[in-house]
Amino acid sequence: MCKINLFSNEGEKVKMVKAPTLEDEYFQKDILLGVSRTFALTIPQLPPILERAVANAYLLCRIQDTIEDDPDMSLNVKSEFSNQFVQIIAGESDGKLFAEMLVEKLSSATPRDEIKLVESTDKVIRITQDLKPAQKKAIIKCVTKMSMGMMLYQEQESIDGLSDQDEMDKYCYFVAGVVGEMLTHIFCDYCPELANKKNYMLQLAVSFGQGLQMTNILKDIWTDKDRGACWLPEKTFKKRNVVLSKVAPGEGGANFELALKDLLQLAAGHLKNALEFTLMLPRNQPGMRRFCLWAIGMAILTLVKIKKNPSFKSSSEVKISRRWVKVTIGATSFLSRSNHYLNVLFKLGTKSLCITPVTVPIRSINELVDPQDT
């Protein structure tokens, strides 16, 4: 397709934008399944205009994750690529050249589908530039914040853990809370009736993101440690005389398991806020509700499995079965329009976790939130 000159109201030249092709659209749908089975399941539940935007946002975040997770690249090189990527998303740089340079630097251990995604950065970006202005603005802000936060915490990565719970909150904000903010902006743009709830939903959305991220952190403790990282709050474990750097898989002991239990309860508290966020979505938008509910349900099941087996040695031991995924999908889909029964289902699912309530906004991340977001 031809390039189109875009001009502002004052007649200034803004950008040269190449419209996405059908090949770009098909690629986005196909690659999503290759890089995330979970999101390939949940994102298509959204209305088509939201599905396109959220799938695009996920792929952009995945490219940023690929940069962050690479074991061979130095911190300086990662920082350079992250900065370039932010410029590309904003339409200020060449995605094709970026992709060629990044692929050359990626570790040989990088999964093939992630390499394929990076190689096709320009296809994903063409769709980004074609989104509604409100969607594009939210996505650019999200990836920019995520990039900044990821690079900040790359410098702090160690097996000693993060200093305390406040630092864990901030880490979760940069890698997941910003996604919650982005989704809120996109959802509220699609559903104008949510306008008067937006400020509170933004606060809940940050907690929602943290609930999912804490679940992943707890599930992947030993995987992360193998690569020299730990995202647990050191102070929480030190209070119980546990030194995170010295704990081996399955050998943490009673005190380690008690500290782990504290974090499970806190994660469940964030997921309670996630449910409140979901129940604020219009009942006549079951797809939007399913998108949220399925993620919440699978996170709860994971927390419960960890609670039952706190001495697990690998994430595979606390992975939920396909059967329980199907049960979760079926139950939440059937009850998606009923706030009452969804609350009942949540109470039943978290009965063994003893939830620690989480007040929003989260104190430790107030300073990080852009006032324009609210």
C-alpha positions as CSV (number, residue, x, y, z in Angstrom):
1,M,0.0,0.0,0.0
2,C,1.1,3.6,-0.6
3,K,2.4,5.9,2.0
4,I,0.1,8.6,3.3
5,N,1.1,12.1,4.4
6,L,-0.7,13.1,7.7
7,F,-1.1,16.7,8.6
8,S,-2.2,18.5,11.8
9,N,-5.0,21.0,11.9
10,E,-2.3,23.7,11.4
11,G,-1.2,22.1,8.2
12,E,2.1,20.8,9.7
13,K,3.5,17.6,8.4
14,V,3.4,15.0,11.2
15,K,4.5,11.6,9.8
16,M,4.7,9.3,6.9
17,V,2.6,6.3,7.8
18,K,2.3,3.1,5.9
19,A,-1.0,1.4,6.4
20,P,-1.1,-2.2,7.6
21,T,-1.7,-5.0,5.1
22,L,-3.8,-8.1,5.5
23,E,-0.6,-10.0,5.9
24,D,0.3,-7.8,8.9
25,E,-3.2,-8.5,10.4
26,Y,-2.9,-12.3,9.9
27,F,0.7,-12.3,11.3
28,Q,-0.5,-10.6,14.5
29,K,-3.2,-13.2,15.0
30,D,-0.9,-16.2,14.3
31,I,2.1,-15.1,16.2
32,L,0.1,-14.5,19.4
33,L,-0.5,-18.2,19.7
34,G,3.2,-18.9,19.3
35,V,4.4,-16.5,22.0
36,S,1.5,-16.9,24.6
37,R,-1.0,-19.7,24.8
38,T,-2.7,-17.9,27.7
39,F,-3.2,-14.6,26.0
40,A,-4.1,-16.3,22.7
41,L,-7.0,-17.7,24.7
42,T,-8.1,-14.6,26.5
43,I,-7.6,-11.7,24.1
44,P,-10.0,-13.1,21.4
45,Q,-12.8,-12.8,24.0
46,L,-12.7,-9.1,23.6
47,P,-14.8,-7.2,21.0
48,P,-12.9,-7.0,17.7
49,I,-11.8,-3.4,18.0
50,L,-10.4,-4.1,21.5
51,E,-8.9,-7.5,20.5
52,R,-6.8,-5.9,17.8
53,A,-5.5,-3.2,20.1
54,V,-4.8,-5.4,23.1
55,A,-3.1,-8.1,20.9
56,N,-0.9,-5.5,19.4
57,A,0.0,-4.1,22.8
58,Y,0.8,-7.6,24.1
59,L,3.2,-8.2,21.2
60,L,4.9,-4.9,21.7
61,C,5.4,-5.8,25.4
62,R,6.6,-9.2,24.4
63,I,9.3,-7.7,22.2
64,Q,10.4,-5.5,25.2
65,D,10.4,-8.7,27.4
66,T,12.6,-10.4,24.8
67,I,15.2,-7.7,25.1
68,E,15.1,-7.7,28.9
69,D,15.3,-11.5,29.3
70,D,18.2,-12.1,26.9
71,P,21.0,-13.7,28.9
72,D,23.8,-12.7,26.5
73,M,23.3,-9.0,26.0
74,S,25.0,-6.5,28.3
75,L,22.9,-4.0,30.2
76,N,24.1,-1.2,28.0
77,V,23.1,-2.9,24.8
78,K,19.7,-3.8,26.3
79,S,19.2,-0.2,27.3
80,E,20.1,1.0,23.8
81,F,17.6,-1.4,22.1
82,S,14.9,-0.5,24.6
83,N,15.3,3.2,23.9
84,Q,15.2,2.6,20.2
85,F,12.1,0.4,20.5
86,V,10.2,3.3,22.3
87,Q,11.2,5.6,19.5
88,I,9.9,3.1,16.9
89,I,6.5,2.7,18.7
90,A,6.2,6.5,18.6
91,G,6.8,6.4,14.9
92,E,10.2,8.1,15.1
93,S,12.5,5.3,13.9
94,D,12.8,2.4,11.5
95,G,11.3,-0.9,12.8
96,K,12.9,-3.0,10.1
97,L,16.4,-1.9,10.8
98,F,15.9,-2.2,14.5
99,A,14.6,-5.8,14.0
100,E,17.7,-6.8,11.9
101,M,20.1,-5.4,14.5
102,L,18.3,-7.0,17.5
103,V,18.0,-10.4,15.9
104,E,21.8,-10.5,15.4
105,K,22.3,-9.8,19.2
106,L,19.7,-12.3,20.5
107,S,20.8,-15.4,22.3
108,S,20.8,-18.7,20.5
109,A,18.5,-19.9,23.2
110,T,15.7,-17.5,22.2
111,P,12.5,-19.3,21.3
112,R,11.9,-19.4,17.5
113,D,8.5,-17.7,17.8
114,E,10.1,-14.8,19.7
115,I,12.7,-14.4,17.0
116,K,10.0,-14.5,14.4
117,L,8.1,-11.8,16.3
118,V,11.2,-9.5,16.5
119,E,11.9,-10.1,12.8
120,S,8.5,-8.8,12.0
121,T,8.5,-5.7,14.3
122,D,7.6,-3.5,11.4
123,K,4.4,-5.5,10.8
124,V,3.3,-5.1,14.4
125,I,4.2,-1.4,14.4
126,R,2.1,-0.7,11.3
127,I,-0.9,-1.9,13.2
128,T,0.1,0.2,16.2
129,Q,0.2,3.3,14.0
130,D,-3.2,2.4,12.6
131,L,-5.0,2.2,15.9
132,K,-7.5,4.7,17.3
133,P,-5.6,7.7,18.8
134,A,-6.7,6.9,22.4
135,Q,-5.6,3.3,22.0
136,K,-2.2,4.3,20.5
137,K,-1.6,6.9,23.2
138,A,-2.3,4.4,26.0
139,I,-0.1,1.8,24.4
140,I,2.9,4.1,23.8
141,K,2.7,5.4,27.4
142,C,2.6,1.8,28.7
143,V,5.5,0.5,26.7
144,T,7.6,3.6,27.5
145,K,7.0,3.2,31.2
146,M,7.7,-0.5,31.0
147,S,10.9,0.0,29.2
148,M,12.1,2.5,31.7
149,G,11.2,0.3,34.7
150,M,12.7,-2.9,33.2
151,M,16.0,-1.2,32.6
152,L,16.0,0.2,36.1
153,Y,15.4,-3.2,37.7
154,Q,17.9,-5.0,35.4
155,E,20.5,-3.0,37.3
156,Q,19.2,-4.4,40.6
157,E,18.8,-8.0,39.4
158,S,20.4,-10.5,41.9
159,I,19.6,-13.7,43.9
160,D,19.3,-11.6,47.1
161,G,15.8,-10.4,46.1
162,L,14.3,-6.9,46.1
163,S,14.8,-4.9,49.3
164,D,11.3,-4.9,50.7
165,Q,7.6,-5.0,49.8
166,D,7.6,-1.4,48.5
167,E,10.2,-2.3,46.0
168,M,8.3,-5.4,44.9
169,D,5.2,-3.1,44.5
170,K,7.2,-0.8,42.3
171,Y,8.7,-3.6,40.2
172,C,5.2,-5.1,39.7
173,Y,4.0,-1.7,38.6
174,F,6.5,-1.3,35.9
175,V,6.1,-4.8,34.5
176,A,2.4,-5.3,35.0
177,G,0.6,-2.3,36.6
178,V,1.3,-0.1,33.6
179,V,-0.5,-2.7,31.5
180,G,-3.5,-2.4,33.8
181,E,-3.5,1.3,33.3
182,M,-3.3,0.9,29.6
183,L,-6.3,-1.5,29.5
184,T,-8.3,0.9,31.6
185,H,-7.8,3.7,29.2
186,I,-8.6,1.5,26.2
187,F,-11.7,0.0,28.0
188,C,-13.0,3.4,29.0
189,D,-12.5,4.8,25.5
190,Y,-14.7,1.9,24.2
191,C,-17.3,2.2,26.9
192,P,-18.0,5.9,27.6
193,E,-20.3,4.9,30.4
194,L,-17.2,4.1,32.5
195,A,-16.0,7.7,32.4
196,N,-17.1,8.6,36.0
197,K,-15.4,5.4,37.3
198,K,-12.1,5.7,35.5
199,N,-10.0,7.2,38.2
200,Y,-10.9,4.4,40.7
201,M,-10.6,1.8,37.9
202,L,-7.0,3.0,37.2
203,Q,-6.1,2.3,40.8
204,L,-7.7,-1.1,40.8
205,A,-6.0,-1.9,37.5
206,V,-2.6,-1.4,39.0
207,S,-3.5,-3.8,41.8
208,F,-4.9,-6.2,39.2
209,G,-1.6,-6.2,37.4
210,Q,0.3,-6.8,40.6
211,G,-1.9,-9.7,41.5
212,L,-1.1,-11.5,38.2
213,Q,2.6,-10.6,38.4
214,M,3.1,-11.7,42.0
215,T,1.5,-15.0,41.0
216,N,4.0,-15.4,38.2
217,I,6.9,-14.4,40.5
218,L,5.8,-17.0,43.1
219,K,5.4,-19.7,40.5
220,D,8.7,-19.0,38.9
221,I,10.9,-18.5,42.0
222,W,13.3,-21.3,41.1
223,T,13.3,-20.6,37.3
224,D,14.3,-17.0,38.0
225,K,17.0,-18.1,40.5
226,D,18.6,-20.4,38.0
227,R,19.2,-17.3,35.8
228,G,20.5,-15.2,38.7
229,A,17.4,-13.3,39.6
230,C,14.9,-13.0,42.5
231,W,12.0,-10.7,42.7
232,L,10.9,-11.6,46.2
233,P,11.0,-9.0,49.0
234,E,14.2,-9.7,51.0
235,K,12.9,-8.1,54.2
236,T,9.8,-10.3,54.3
237,F,12.0,-13.4,54.5
238,K,14.7,-11.9,56.7
239,K,12.0,-11.3,59.4
240,R,11.7,-15.1,59.5
241,N,15.5,-15.6,59.5
242,V,15.6,-16.7,55.8
243,V,18.4,-15.6,53.5
244,L,17.0,-15.8,50.0
245,S,20.3,-16.3,48.3
246,K,21.0,-19.4,50.3
247,V,17.7,-21.2,49.8
248,A,17.7,-24.2,47.5
249,P,14.6,-25.5,45.6
250,G,12.4,-27.5,47.9
251,E,14.7,-26.9,50.9
252,G,13.4,-23.6,52.2
253,G,12.0,-25.1,55.4
254,A,9.1,-24.0,57.6
255,N,10.1,-20.3,57.9
256,F,10.5,-19.9,54.2
257,E,7.1,-21.5,53.7
258,L,5.6,-19.1,56.2
259,A,7.0,-16.1,54.4
260,L,5.8,-17.6,51.1
261,K,2.3,-17.9,52.7
262,D,2.3,-14.1,53.5
263,L,3.0,-13.3,49.9
264,L,0.3,-15.8,48.7
265,Q,-2.2,-14.0,50.9
266,L,-1.1,-10.6,49.6
267,A,-1.3,-11.7,46.0
268,A,-4.9,-13.0,46.7
269,G,-5.7,-9.5,48.1
270,H,-4.6,-7.9,44.8
271,L,-6.7,-10.4,42.9
272,K,-9.7,-9.4,45.0
273,N,-9.2,-5.9,43.7
274,A,-8.9,-7.4,40.2
275,L,-12.4,-8.9,40.7
276,E,-13.7,-5.5,41.8
277,F,-12.3,-4.0,38.6
278,T,-13.9,-6.6,36.5
279,L,-17.3,-6.2,38.1
280,M,-17.3,-2.5,37.2
281,L,-17.2,-3.5,33.5
282,P,-20.7,-3.3,31.9
283,R,-22.7,-6.5,32.2
284,N,-23.6,-6.2,28.5
285,Q,-19.9,-6.7,27.7
286,P,-19.4,-10.4,28.7
287,G,-16.3,-10.6,26.4
288,M,-14.5,-7.9,28.3
289,R,-15.5,-9.6,31.6
290,R,-14.3,-13.0,30.4
291,F,-11.0,-11.6,29.4
292,C,-10.4,-10.5,33.0
293,L,-12.1,-13.4,34.7
294,W,-10.2,-16.1,33.0
295,A,-6.9,-14.5,34.0
296,I,-8.1,-14.0,37.6
297,G,-9.3,-17.6,37.8
298,M,-6.1,-19.1,36.5
299,A,-4.0,-17.0,38.9
300,I,-6.2,-18.1,41.9
301,L,-5.7,-21.8,40.9
302,T,-2.0,-21.3,40.7
303,L,-1.8,-19.6,44.2
304,V,-3.9,-22.5,45.7
305,K,-1.5,-25.1,44.1
306,I,1.5,-23.3,45.6
307,K,-0.3,-23.1,49.0
308,K,-0.8,-26.9,48.9
309,N,2.8,-27.6,47.8
310,P,5.0,-24.8,49.2
311,S,8.1,-27.0,49.0
312,F,7.8,-27.3,45.2
313,K,11.1,-27.4,43.3
314,S,10.0,-26.2,39.8
315,S,7.2,-24.3,38.2
316,S,5.9,-27.4,36.5
317,E,4.9,-28.8,39.9
318,V,2.4,-25.9,40.5
319,K,1.2,-25.6,36.9
320,I,-2.6,-25.9,36.7
321,S,-4.0,-28.7,34.6
322,R,-5.9,-28.3,31.3
323,R,-8.9,-29.7,33.1
324,W,-8.9,-27.0,35.7
325,V,-8.4,-24.3,33.0
326,K,-11.5,-25.6,31.3
327,V,-13.5,-25.7,34.5
328,T,-12.4,-22.1,35.2
329,I,-13.3,-20.9,31.8
330,G,-16.7,-22.7,31.9
331,A,-17.7,-21.4,35.4
332,T,-16.6,-17.8,34.9
333,S,-18.2,-17.7,31.4
334,F,-21.5,-19.0,32.7
335,L,-21.6,-16.5,35.6
336,S,-20.0,-13.6,33.7
337,R,-23.0,-11.3,34.0
338,S,-23.7,-12.0,37.7
339,N,-21.8,-9.9,40.2
340,H,-23.3,-11.8,43.1
341,Y,-22.3,-15.3,41.9
342,L,-18.9,-14.2,40.7
343,N,-18.2,-12.9,44.3
344,V,-19.4,-16.2,45.7
345,L,-17.2,-18.1,43.2
346,F,-14.2,-16.0,44.2
347,K,-14.8,-16.7,47.9
348,L,-14.9,-20.4,47.3
349,G,-11.8,-20.4,45.2
350,T,-9.7,-18.4,47.7
351,K,-11.1,-20.0,50.8
352,S,-7.8,-21.7,51.6
353,L,-5.7,-18.6,51.0
354,C,-6.7,-16.2,53.9
355,I,-6.7,-13.0,51.8
356,T,-4.7,-10.0,53.0
357,P,-6.8,-6.9,51.9
358,V,-5.0,-4.4,49.7
359,T,-6.0,-0.7,49.9
360,V,-5.7,1.3,46.7
361,P,-4.0,3.4,45.6
362,I,-0.9,1.5,46.6
363,R,1.2,3.8,48.7
364,S,4.6,2.8,47.4
365,I,3.7,3.5,43.8
366,N,1.8,6.8,44.1
367,E,5.0,8.7,43.2
368,L,5.3,6.7,40.0
369,V,1.8,7.3,38.6
370,D,1.5,10.1,36.1
371,P,-1.2,12.5,37.3
372,Q,-2.4,12.7,33.7
373,D,-3.4,9.0,33.9
374,T,-6.1,9.9,36.4
